Amino acid sequence: MKICLIAEGSYPFITGGVSSWIHSLITSMPEHEFIIYAIGAQEKNRGKYVYQPPANVVEIKEVFLDTYLREESAPGKRLGLTEAEQQALLSLLDGSRGDWSALFSMLAGSKVSSVAELLTSKDFFEVIQRLCQQKYPQIPFTEMIWMIRSMVLPLCLIMKNGVPQADLYHSVCTGYGGVAGSLGKHLFSKPFLLAEHGIYTREREEEIIKANWIKGHFKDIWIDYFHNLSACAYSYADEVITLFERNKEIQIELGCNPAKVSVIPNGVKVNEYASIAEEKADGILTIGAVVRVVPIKDIKTMLHSFGVVKELVPHARFIIIGPADEDEEYYTECLQLVDSLQLEDVTFTGAVNVKEYLGKIDVLVLTSISEGQPLVILEGMACKKPFVTTDVGSCRELLYGNGDNYGNAGITVPVMHFNQIAQAIISLCHNEPLRRRMGKNGFDRVSAIYTHENFLAGYRNLYRKYEVL
């Protein structure tokens, strides 16, 4: 079977939990061929892969959201959109549910030759006029049209670029990736599976609320827009897979049909970490974080918490393990924070072989603002390492269990509360028996529930259902 696997802002350009998950899935299923539909931000990254695609990847289709800059068009052209097509565009923007069939037919067809042509057309101009008149008369028209153009540009590019023909479409998020999977189903009448790791809509809401560049009266428009993208993916998907029960509840709250949703947890190859689990620490009390240096991982809170830890555990060191080149401005800010806090014994490793560091760590930390089911926690548990994490995604379920009897594998704390994070770390630093007990509890839980074999069986059975369609 040929599967089109759709990734947004991750594989094969960026390392991280989702990318690792995709690579593991493809590598472990040589019986299937995969097309990677990779949505990236900038054309300059074309062909710059951080993963070597496995042999069963037969095609990589790259779609970059800045390709619009190369398009040329004559502004003010009349495209002759029908009333139904104009209403479909309007419903995408006014908070009501979009007519995705009409949008797909219009943008994937021949009526619109380019995204630039659509966004500078008289037809689009008139749609925005109607939007302002009907719902936002208080917003200046010029502000509205520039904001709407920037908002729908990535979506239009996805639809205009189309998707490769495949036997099955599988997106790992809603958003633009979910729309691409829905488009594949619309064009080729093939099954579409949605495997949502984090809740895309909630993550975008958090970013929009915090964004300084979006004025207050535009925030609701942006949030409604991303809800509309998720609604598209939920409605078109034949099945929706999530990683844990709380995510399932949120998907249903957001409008997904409960009958579509099932849970397949992440998994790790526990045996690959056996030797690390038996390593002895080198005598230096080491706190570690396996994480990309990006804002959603909230490295700054992590650094503030280490400042408090260092006062009471002066011999502790802190190692931040993971790539720092994804958001260079944020990385620079983190380095400046280290200097301003006068922190000592803080190391940023950059992209390295994580397994070479895990054995040296006594306590692992994760301070993310949002997560799904972090693979790094499963990997740390397989190494018998206790965790301090923020209470996001499935972190609480992983550390405290979900009705099992394995015991606590760490401590969860509120998001951005660096003092509470620090106190949790300090309690583990001062109590080696507790660290060992929590590490053993985590190892037992991951060995029983979150294995690579269980994860693979879930997806293999899922794919098998659609092989004959």
C-alpha positions in Angstrom: 0.0 0.0 0.0 1.2 3.5 -0.8 0.7 5.9 2.1 0.9 9.7 1.9 2.2 10.7 5.3 1.7 14.5 5.9 3.9 16.4 8.3 3.7 20.1 9.1 6.8 21.8 10.5 8.6 18.6 11.4 9.9 15.6 9.4 12.3 15.5 7.6 13.6 19.0 8.3 13.5 19.2 12.1 14.3 16.8 14.9 11.9 16.3 17.8 9.3 13.9 19.1 6.9 14.0 16.1 9.7 13.7 13.6 11.2 10.8 15.5 7.8 9.1 15.7 7.3 9.5 11.9 10.8 8.1 11.1 10.3 5.1 13.5 6.9 4.3 11.9 8.2 4.4 8.4 11.3 2.4 9.2 9.4 -0.2 11.0 6.9 -0.8 8.1 9.0 -1.9 5.1 5.9 -3.6 3.7 4.4 -0.2 2.8 5.6 2.5 0.5 5.4 6.1 1.9 5.2 9.5 0.2 6.2 12.3 2.6 4.2 15.4 2.1 6.3 17.9 4.1 5.0 21.4 4.8 7.8 23.8 5.7 8.1 27.5 6.3 11.0 28.6 4.0 12.0 27.5 0.5 15.7 27.8 1.5 15.3 24.6 3.5 14.4 22.5 0.4 16.3 19.3 0.4 18.0 20.0 3.7 16.9 16.9 5.7 18.1 16.0 9.2 16.8 12.5 8.6 17.9 10.1 6.0 14.7 8.9 4.4 14.3 5.1 4.6 14.3 3.0 1.5 10.5 2.7 1.4 10.1 6.4 1.1 9.3 6.6 -2.7 8.7 10.4 -2.9 9.1 13.6 -0.8 6.8 16.4 -1.8 7.9 19.7 -0.2 5.6 22.6 0.1 7.0 25.9 1.5 4.8 28.7 2.7 7.0 31.5 1.3 6.8 30.4 -2.4 4.0 33.0 -2.7 6.7 35.6 -2.9 7.7 34.3 -6.4 4.2 34.5 -7.8 3.2 37.3 -10.1 -0.3 38.5 -10.9 -2.2 41.5 -12.2 -4.1 43.0 -9.2 -7.8 43.6 -9.5 -8.6 40.8 -11.9 -12.2 39.4 -12.0 -12.1 35.6 -11.5 -15.8 35.1 -11.9 -16.3 33.2 -8.6 -19.8 31.9 -8.1 -22.0 33.0 -5.2 -21.4 29.6 -3.7 -17.6 30.0 -4.0 -17.7 33.4 -2.5 -19.8 32.2 0.4 -17.4 29.3 0.9 -14.6 31.8 1.3 -16.7 34.0 3.6 -17.7 31.1 5.8 -14.0 30.3 6.3 -13.4 33.7 7.8 -16.6 34.7 9.7 -16.5 32.0 12.4 -19.1 29.7 10.7 -18.1 26.3 9.3 -16.5 26.4 5.9 -17.8 24.7 2.8 -14.6 22.7 2.2 -15.8 20.9 -0.9 -16.4 24.2 -2.6 -13.1 25.5 -1.5 -11.2 22.4 -2.6 -12.9 22.4 -6.0 -12.2 26.1 -6.5 -8.5 26.2 -5.5 -7.5 22.8 -6.7 -9.2 23.4 -10.0 -8.3 25.6 -13.0 -10.5 28.7 -12.2 -7.7 30.2 -10.0 -4.3 30.0 -11.6 -2.3 31.1 -8.6 -2.7 32.1 -5.0 -1.5 35.6 -5.8 -4.2 35.9 -8.4 -6.9 35.0 -5.9 -5.7 37.2 -3.0 -5.4 40.3 -5.3 -8.6 39.7 -7.2 -11.8 41.8 -7.2 -13.7 38.7 -6.0 -11.6 38.3 -2.9 -11.8 42.1 -2.3 -15.6 41.8 -2.3 -15.6 38.9 0.1 -13.6 40.9 2.6 -16.0 43.8 2.1 -18.9 41.6 2.9 -17.1 40.3 6.0 -16.5 43.8 7.3 -20.1 44.9 6.6 -21.7 41.8 8.2 -19.5 41.2 11.2 -16.7 43.6 11.7 -17.8 47.1 10.7 -15.6 48.7 13.4 -12.4 47.3 11.8 -10.7 49.5 9.1 -11.0 47.7 5.8 -7.3 48.1 4.9 -6.3 46.5 8.1 -8.7 43.7 7.6 -7.7 42.8 4.0 -4.0 42.7 4.8 -4.6 40.6 7.9 -6.9 38.1 6.1 -4.5 37.8 3.2 -1.7 36.8 5.5 -4.0 34.5 7.4 -5.3 32.4 4.4 -2.1 32.5 2.4 -0.6 29.2 3.7 -4.0 27.5 3.4 -4.4 28.6 -0.2 -0.9 27.4 -1.0 -1.6 24.0 0.4 -4.8 23.6 -1.7 -3.3 25.0 -4.8 -0.2 22.8 -4.7 -2.4 19.7 -4.4 -1.4 16.3 -3.0 0.2 13.2 -4.5 -2.1 10.3 -5.4 -1.9 7.5 -2.8 -3.9 4.6 -1.4 -4.3 6.3 2.0 -3.6 9.7 3.5 -2.2 10.0 7.1 -1.7 13.4 8.7 0.0 13.8 12.1 -1.9 17.0 12.9 -4.9 19.0 12.0 -4.1 22.5 10.8 -2.6 22.8 7.3 -1.6 19.1 7.4 -5.1 18.1 8.2 -6.5 20.1 5.3 -3.9 18.5 3.0 -5.2 15.0 4.1 -8.8 16.1 3.6 -7.9 17.4 0.1 -6.4 14.0 -0.7 -9.7 12.3 0.3 -11.7 14.9 -1.7 -9.6 14.5 -4.9 -9.0 10.7 -4.9 -11.8 9.3 -2.7 -9.2 7.5 -0.6 -9.2 6.9 3.2 -7.8 9.6 5.4 -6.4 8.9 8.9 -5.7 11.7 11.4 -3.2 10.9 14.2 -3.1 14.1 16.3 -0.2 14.3 18.7 -0.8 17.6 20.4 -4.1 19.4 20.1 -3.2 21.8 17.3 -6.1 24.2 17.9 -5.2 24.7 21.5 -1.6 25.3 20.7 -2.4 27.9 18.1 -4.8 29.6 20.6 -2.0 29.9 23.1 0.3 31.4 20.6 -2.3 33.9 19.3 -3.3 35.0 22.8 0.4 35.8 23.6 1.2 37.3 20.1 2.0 41.0 20.3 1.7 41.4 16.5 -2.0 40.4 16.4 -4.3 43.3 17.6 -6.9 42.4 20.2 -9.9 42.6 17.7 -8.1 40.2 15.3 -7.3 37.5 17.8 -10.8 36.0 17.7 -10.7 35.9 13.9 -7.4 34.0 14.0 -8.7 31.5 16.7 -12.0 30.9 14.8 -9.9 30.3 11.6 -7.8 27.6 13.2 -10.9 26.0 14.7 -12.3 25.9 11.1 -9.1 24.1 9.9 -9.4 21.5 12.7 -13.1 21.0 11.9 -12.2 20.3 8.3 -9.8 17.5 9.3 -12.2 16.0 11.9 -15.0 15.9 9.4 -13.1 14.4 6.5 -11.1 11.8 8.6 -12.2 8.2 8.5 -10.5 7.7 11.9 -8.9 10.0 14.4 -6.1 8.5 16.5 -4.9 10.2 19.7 -2.2 9.4 22.2 -4.1 9.4 25.5 -7.6 9.8 27.0 -7.5 13.5 27.9 -6.6 14.4 24.3 -9.6 12.3 23.1 -11.9 14.2 25.4 -10.6 17.5 24.0 -11.0 16.4 20.4 -14.6 15.5 21.1 -15.1 18.9 22.8 -13.8 20.5 19.6 -16.4 18.8 17.5 -14.9 15.5 16.5 -17.3 12.6 16.2 -16.6 10.4 19.3 -17.2 7.2 17.2 -14.1 8.1 15.1 -11.6 8.5 18.0 -9.4 5.8 19.3 -6.2 5.8 21.4 -2.8 4.4 20.3 -0.1 5.5 22.8 3.5 6.2 21.7 6.1 3.5 22.4 9.8 3.0 22.7 12.2 0.1 22.2 12.9 -0.5 25.9 15.7 -3.0 25.2 17.7 -0.3 23.4 18.0 1.6 26.7 18.8 -1.4 28.9 22.5 -0.6 29.2 21.9 3.0 29.9 19.4 2.1 32.6 22.2 0.2 34.4 24.8 2.9 34.1 26.0 4.6 37.3 26.1 8.3 37.6 29.5 9.9 37.6 29.2 11.4 41.0 28.2 14.9 39.8 24.6 15.7 40.4 23.3 16.3 36.9 19.9 17.7 35.9 19.1 17.3 32.2 16.6 18.3 29.6 16.2 16.6 26.3 14.5 19.3 24.3 14.5 21.6 21.3 15.4 25.1 22.2 12.2 26.8 21.1 9.6 28.9 23.0 6.9 26.3 23.3 9.4 24.2 25.4 9.9 27.2 27.7 13.6 27.0 28.2 13.6 30.3 30.1 11.5 28.9 32.9 13.8 26.0 33.1 16.8 28.3 33.5 15.1 30.4 36.2 14.3 27.2 38.1 17.9 26.1 37.9 18.9 29.4 39.4 16.9 28.5 42.5 18.2 24.9 42.5 21.8 26.1 42.3 21.3 28.1 45.6 20.5 25.0 47.6 22.3 22.4 45.5 25.5 24.3 44.6 27.3 21.2 43.1 24.5 20.6 40.6 25.0 21.1 36.9 22.4 21.5 34.1 22.7 20.0 30.6 20.2 21.1 27.9 20.4 18.4 25.2 19.0 19.1 21.8 19.2 21.3 18.7 19.4 25.1 19.2 19.3 26.2 15.6 15.5 26.1 15.0 14.9 29.5 16.5 18.2 31.2 16.7 16.8 34.4 18.2 15.2 32.5 21.1 18.5 30.6 21.7 20.3 33.9 21.9 17.8 35.1 24.4 18.4 32.0 26.5 22.1 32.5 26.5 21.6 36.1 27.5 19.4 34.9 30.4 22.1 32.5 31.6 24.5 35.5 31.7 22.0 37.9 33.4 21.2 35.3 36.1 24.9 34.6 36.5 24.3 30.9 36.2 27.2 28.5 36.3 27.4 24.9 35.1 24.8 25.3 32.3 25.6 23.6 29.0 23.7 23.6 25.7 24.9 20.6 23.8 23.2 21.3 20.4 22.2 18.3 18.3 24.0 15.2 19.7 23.4 11.5 20.2 21.1 11.7 23.2 21.9 8.2 24.4 25.5 9.3 25.1 24.2 11.7 27.8 21.2 10.0 29.4 23.3 7.7 31.6 25.0 10.7 33.2 21.7 12.4 34.3 20.1 12.1 37.7 16.9 14.1 37.2 15.3 14.9 33.8 13.2 18.1 33.4 10.5 19.1 30.9 8.9 22.6 31.3 6.8 22.7 28.1 3.8 25.0 27.7 2.1 22.4 25.6 2.8 18.8 24.8 1.1 15.7 23.5 2.7 12.5 24.8 6.4 13.3 24.9 8.7 10.5 23.6 11.5 12.0 25.7 9.6 11.0 28.9 9.2 7.4 27.6 12.9 7.3 26.7 13.9 8.6 30.1 11.6 6.1 31.9 13.2 3.3 29.9 16.5 4.6 31.3 15.1 4.5 34.9 15.3 8.3 35.2 12.9 10.3 37.4 11.2 13.4 35.9 10.0 16.8 36.9 7.5 18.1 34.2 4.9 20.7 33.7 1.3 19.4 33.9 0.6 19.4 30.2 -0.5 16.8 27.7 -0.1 13.3 29.0 2.8 14.1 31.4 0.7 13.5 34.5 -0.6 10.2 33.1 2.9 9.0 32.3 4.4 9.9 35.6 1.5 9.0 37.9 -0.2 6.3 35.9 -3.7 5.9 34.7 -5.2 3.3 37.1 -2.1 1.1 37.1 -0.1 0.1 40.2 3.4 1.0 39.2 3.7 4.1 41.4 4.9 7.6 40.7 7.7 8.1 38.2 8.3 11.8 38.9 6.6 15.0 39.8 4.3 17.3 37.8 4.1 21.1 38.4 2.1 24.0 37.0 3.3 25.6 33.8 5.7 28.5 34.1 6.0 28.3 38.0 9.7 28.2 38.2 9.8 28.1 42.0 7.6 25.0 42.2 9.7 23.4 39.4 12.8 24.2 41.4 11.4 22.8 44.6 10.5 19.5 42.9 14.0 19.2 41.4 15.6 20.0 44.8 13.5 17.3 46.6 14.8 14.7 44.1 18.4 16.0 44.3 18.3 15.6 48.1 16.8 12.1 48.0 18.7 9.4 46.1 16.4 6.5 47.2 13.4 8.5 45.9 15.1 9.0 42.6 15.9 5.3 42.3 12.4 4.3 43.3 10.7 6.7 40.8 13.1 5.6 38.1 12.2 2.0 38.7 8.5 2.8 38.7 8.8 4.5 35.3 10.8 1.7 33.9 8.1 -0.8 34.9 5.3 1.3 33.5 7.0 1.9 30.1 8.0 -1.8 29.8 4.4 -2.9 30.4 2.4 -0.3 28.5 4.4 2.0 26.2 6.5 -0.3 24.1 7.4 0.1 20.5 5.8 -3.3 19.8 2.4 -2.2 21.1 2.6 1.1 19.2 3.5 -0.6 15.9 0.8 -3.3 16.3 -1.8 -0.5 16.7 -0.8 1.2 13.4 -0.2 -2.0 11.5 -3.7 -3.2 12.3 -5.1 0.2 11.4 -3.4 0.3 8.0 -4.5 -3.3 7.4 -8.1 -2.3 7.6 -7.7 0.0 4.6 -5.5 -2.2 2.4 -8.5 -3.7 0.5 -10.3 -0.4 -0.1 
